Amino acid sequence: MCLTLFLKCPIFPTKNGKIIELAVNAVIQGLPIKNKEALQNPEILDFFKNLDALK
């Protein structure tokens, strides 16, 4: 079974324009975030911490 969830979330660009799904995935799983300094606004990742829709 494959579930898909779409959420409206803030924009979170990196300094070089790359997608940051690995960082978001790490936050959701409670893992340490690698290369957090590459994000322009790393505090945006807090949006995904303890998000009820992901429980």
C-alpha positions in Angstrom: 0.0 0.0 0.0 1.3 3.5 -0.9 -0.2 6.5 0.8 0.3 10.0 -0.4 -0.2 13.2 1.5 0.0 16.7 0.1 0.5 19.6 2.5 0.6 23.3 1.9 3.9 24.4 3.4 6.2 27.4 3.5 8.8 27.9 0.8 12.2 26.6 1.9 14.8 27.3 -0.8 18.5 26.3 -0.4 21.3 28.7 -1.1 22.0 27.0 -4.4 18.4 26.3 -5.4 18.4 22.5 -4.8 15.4 20.6 -3.5 15.6 19.6 0.2 13.4 16.5 0.5 16.2 14.7 2.3 16.2 17.3 5.1 12.4 17.3 5.3 12.4 13.5 5.4 15.0 13.5 8.2 12.9 15.9 10.3 9.7 13.9 9.8 11.6 10.7 11.0 13.3 12.4 13.9 16.7 11.9 12.4 19.6 14.5 12.4 19.6 16.9 9.5 22.7 16.7 7.3 23.9 19.9 5.6 21.5 22.2 7.4 23.8 25.1 6.7 22.9 24.8 3.0 19.4 26.1 3.7 18.5 29.8 3.5 15.9 29.4 6.3 16.6 26.3 8.3 14.0 27.2 10.8 11.4 26.4 8.2 12.0 22.7 8.9 10.3 23.3 12.3 7.0 23.3 10.3 7.4 19.5 9.9 8.2 18.7 13.5 5.3 17.1 15.3 2.9 17.8 12.4 -0.4 16.1 13.2 -1.0 15.2 9.6 2.1 13.0 9.6 1.2 10.9 12.6 
